[in-house]
Amino acid sequence: MSQDSVPDLIEPALPPVDEDRGRMLERVLEALLLASDQPLSIEQLQRMLGNELGVSKKDLRDALSRLDAALADRAAELREVASGFRIQVRQEYGEWVARLWQEKPPRLSRALLETLALICYRQPITRGEIEEVRGVALSPNIIRTLLERGWIREVGVKEVPGRPSLFGTTHQLLDDLNLKSLDDLPSLPEIKDPQQLEAALQRLGEQLHEVSHVADGAGAEDEDEARPVDAPPDATVH
């Protein structure tokens, strides 16, 4: 069989006009981002599409910009987060979408939010350093919950006696907060200002509450600690 007789089905179905190819690229990107359960980076998109469609990273970014504009008046939006691009429901429609789940996700405990905030702003940080700032012993359930949700990870050990683990945040946390990098975090209020700290923790809790329905409920309000750091060793940690 000659090359000219190869069925058209195995050839990329690309219109010959650049403008038409651009519109097709937008639709392909929209389909991929809607179908993916994780954000897709420019590098991933180019690996998937570059050879067949002959597109560069610039072509992809241009197409994503056009897709963003096309979604401007829709309930969904294109968002770039730490791991890449995704299409998501706009925040103002979150309450409506939440009705898809019969049970509301548990609220995240203040202890968990304070721990997460300290890791965000002071990473890398050890469990002992978190306890020193908060003034109470840290429940192992909190660290386990944050690790299981993929919001923090062990990034090394501190070279002191005992070599305690150092914790830092992950791309998953930034994705769930709709952030591209740690530089996008709001400025940390002074710990000595209770009102500003309370407001910051409330904002963090509201943002993470939107995604907490995917978790198993650990970290809810009944998980806060009750023992001061200097309490006797046999005291109970909740």
Phi, psi and omega per residue, in radians:
M1 nan 2.259 -3.123
S2 -1.336 2.844 -3.124
Q3 -1.080 -0.590 -3.106
D4 -1.199 -0.377 -3.084
S5 -1.654 0.049 3.112
V6 -1.113 2.286 -3.105
P7 -0.974 2.513 -3.129
D8 -1.118 -0.335 -3.065
L9 -1.086 -0.461 -3.100
I10 -1.572 -0.050 3.103
E11 -1.613 2.558 3.070
P12 -0.998 2.282 -3.086
A13 -1.431 1.228 -3.084
L14 -1.870 2.211 3.017
P15 -1.103 2.620 -3.074
P16 -1.309 -0.328 -3.075
V17 -1.548 2.304 -3.087
D18 -0.991 -0.721 -3.131
E19 -1.093 -0.717 3.106
D20 -1.163 -0.687 3.088
R21 -1.087 -0.660 3.109
G22 -1.097 -0.744 3.117
R23 -1.160 -0.659 3.112
M24 -1.137 -0.722 3.120
L25 -1.050 -0.728 3.077
E26 -1.003 -0.791 -3.110
R27 -1.168 -0.688 3.102
V28 -1.105 -0.774 3.117
L29 -1.091 -0.750 3.119
E30 -1.048 -0.770 3.141
A31 -1.096 -0.772 -3.137
L32 -1.107 -0.769 -3.090
L33 -1.228 -0.554 3.078
L34 -1.241 -0.632 -3.075
A35 -1.422 -0.453 -3.064
S36 -1.346 2.435 3.078
D37 -1.600 0.056 3.093
Q38 -2.372 2.689 3.048
P39 -1.042 2.622 3.128
L40 -2.028 2.264 -3.135
S41 -1.449 2.881 3.070
I42 -1.019 -0.704 -3.138
E43 -1.093 -0.749 3.115
Q44 -1.114 -0.763 -3.126
L45 -1.112 -0.687 3.140
Q46 -1.188 -0.652 3.096
R47 -1.101 -0.618 -3.120
M48 -1.362 -0.590 -2.972
L49 -2.025 -0.377 -2.968
G50 -0.987 -0.856 -3.067
N51 -1.169 -0.808 -3.059
E52 -1.306 -0.705 -3.079
L53 -1.684 -0.166 3.113
G54 1.082 0.758 -3.106
V55 -1.937 2.577 3.103
S56 -1.678 3.045 3.073
K57 -1.079 -0.633 3.098
K58 -1.113 -0.742 3.107
D59 -1.030 -0.730 -3.130
L60 -1.140 -0.763 3.138
R61 -1.148 -0.687 3.099
D62 -1.093 -0.744 3.132
A63 -1.156 -0.656 3.104
L64 -1.162 -0.630 3.086
S65 -1.123 -0.724 3.102
R66 -1.168 -0.677 3.097
L67 -1.114 -0.706 3.091
D68 -1.025 -0.781 3.131
A69 -1.147 -0.644 -3.125
A70 -1.170 -0.472 -3.125
L71 -1.609 0.074 -3.007
A72 -0.990 -0.624 -3.087
D73 -1.852 0.369 -3.117
R74 -1.895 2.936 3.113
A75 -1.267 -0.349 3.096
A76 -1.752 2.709 3.128
E77 -2.404 2.699 3.011
L78 -1.578 2.264 -3.091
R79 -2.321 2.339 3.034
E80 -1.706 2.144 3.105
V81 -2.116 -2.976 -3.022
A82 -1.059 -0.639 -3.065
S83 -1.545 -0.166 -3.130
G84 2.512 -2.560 -3.095
F85 -1.875 2.598 3.047
R86 -2.642 2.773 3.004
I87 -1.819 2.241 -3.064
Q88 -2.450 2.868 3.082
V89 -1.262 2.398 3.103
R90 -1.129 2.591 -3.033
Q91 -1.009 -0.612 -3.070
E92 -1.192 -0.227 3.101
Y93 -1.822 0.142 -3.086
G94 -1.066 -0.680 -3.121
E95 -1.132 -0.615 3.117
W96 -1.207 -0.765 -3.126
V97 -1.150 -0.559 -3.134
A98 -1.063 -0.352 3.134
R99 -1.216 -0.212 3.062
L100 -1.172 -0.425 3.133
W101 -1.821 2.155 -3.079
Q102 -1.178 -0.666 -3.130
E103 -1.743 2.335 3.090
K104 -1.324 2.511 3.105
P105 -1.173 2.595 3.120
P106 -1.144 2.551 3.075
R107 -1.219 2.504 3.110
L108 -1.329 2.412 -3.066
S109 -1.228 2.721 3.092
R110 -1.078 -0.669 3.135
A111 -1.051 -0.744 3.137
L112 -1.151 -0.741 -3.121
L113 -1.154 -0.725 3.116
E114 -1.104 -0.738 3.123
T115 -1.091 -0.801 -3.140
L116 -1.120 -0.706 3.127
A117 -1.088 -0.737 3.130
L118 -1.120 -0.686 3.110
I119 -1.160 -0.702 3.129
C120 -1.030 -0.828 -2.956
Y121 -1.635 -0.343 -3.066
R122 -2.117 0.250 -3.110
Q123 -1.152 2.584 -0.071
P124 -1.326 2.514 -3.037
I125 -2.482 2.566 -3.142
T126 -1.675 2.880 3.085
R127 -1.046 -0.720 3.141
G128 -1.088 -0.657 3.121
E129 -1.196 -0.614 3.066
I130 -1.119 -0.770 3.139
E131 -1.121 -0.644 -3.141
E132 -1.098 -0.717 3.140
V133 -1.253 -0.771 -3.052
R134 -1.383 -0.430 3.097
G135 1.431 0.134 3.092
V136 -2.395 2.744 3.103
A137 -1.174 2.504 -3.088
L138 -1.621 2.130 3.103
S139 -1.098 2.325 3.091
P140 -1.081 -0.392 3.113
N141 -1.102 -0.559 -3.096
I142 -1.205 -0.854 3.104
I143 -1.068 -0.737 3.135
R144 -1.082 -0.745 3.127
T145 -1.075 -0.794 -3.124
L146 -1.131 -0.650 3.100
L147 -1.194 -0.745 -3.110
E148 -1.152 -0.590 3.120
R149 -1.394 -0.104 3.109
G150 1.344 0.321 -3.116
W151 -1.517 -0.438 3.083
I152 -2.337 2.897 3.077
R153 -2.632 2.776 3.031
E154 -1.346 2.210 -3.086
V155 -1.928 0.030 -3.130
G156 2.668 -2.883 3.085
V157 -2.266 2.660 3.093
K158 -1.563 2.273 -3.059
E159 -1.386 1.237 3.041
V160 -2.355 2.939 3.117
P161 -0.904 2.297 -3.097
G162 1.597 -0.327 3.135
R163 0.737 1.133 -3.118
P164 -1.188 2.656 3.137
S165 -1.182 2.490 3.011
L166 -1.774 2.385 -3.101
F167 -2.004 2.521 3.063
G168 -2.464 2.988 -3.112
T169 -1.484 2.963 -3.104
T170 -2.110 2.955 3.017
H171 -1.096 -0.532 -3.132
Q172 -1.075 -0.726 3.107
L173 -1.097 -0.800 3.129
L174 -1.076 -0.689 3.092
D175 -1.052 -0.785 -3.091
D176 -1.217 -0.404 3.086
L177 -1.640 0.064 -3.128
N178 1.068 0.693 -3.123
L179 -2.040 2.592 3.095
K180 -1.525 -0.585 -3.114
S181 -2.706 2.976 3.107
L182 -1.107 -0.420 3.122
D183 -1.125 -0.335 -3.134
D184 -1.467 -0.110 3.094
L185 -1.130 2.507 3.064
P186 -1.131 2.731 -3.131
S187 -1.109 2.499 -3.099
L188 -1.368 2.184 3.093
P189 -1.232 2.777 3.103
E190 -1.116 2.320 3.132
I191 -1.024 -0.501 -3.103
K192 -1.334 -0.120 3.106
D193 -1.785 1.642 -3.038
P194 -1.053 -0.642 -3.084
Q195 -1.176 -0.783 3.121
Q196 -1.155 -0.700 3.118
L197 -1.113 -0.755 3.139
E198 -1.070 -0.744 -3.140
A199 -1.137 -0.708 -3.141
A200 -1.141 -0.738 3.118
L201 -1.140 -0.644 3.124
Q202 -1.120 -0.745 3.119
R203 -1.102 -0.746 3.126
L204 -1.090 -0.748 3.130
G205 -1.102 -0.719 -3.140
E206 -1.117 -0.715 3.140
Q207 -1.138 -0.777 -3.100
L208 -1.318 -0.443 3.103
H209 -1.078 -0.527 -3.128
E210 -1.112 -0.462 -3.104
V211 -1.920 -0.042 -3.027
S212 -1.281 -0.165 3.113
H213 -1.178 -0.249 3.134
V214 -1.450 -0.176 -3.104
A215 -1.626 3.105 -3.005
D216 -1.677 0.126 3.092
G217 1.788 -0.218 3.106
A218 -1.100 2.565 -3.141
G219 1.616 0.183 3.123
A220 -1.301 -3.138 -2.949
E221 -1.079 -0.373 -3.102
D222 -1.457 0.198 -3.041
E223 -1.855 0.119 -3.096
D224 -1.163 2.726 3.136
E225 -1.444 2.780 3.138
A226 -2.263 -0.181 -3.032
R227 -1.786 2.183 3.025
P228 -1.047 2.718 -3.116
V229 -1.036 -0.620 -3.090
D230 -1.613 0.291 3.106
A231 -1.243 2.806 3.137
P232 -1.033 2.612 -3.089
P233 -1.042 -0.490 -3.091
D234 -1.496 0.029 3.097
A235 -1.178 2.691 -3.076
T236 -1.494 2.383 3.000
V237 -1.856 2.201 -3.109
H238 -1.474 nan nan
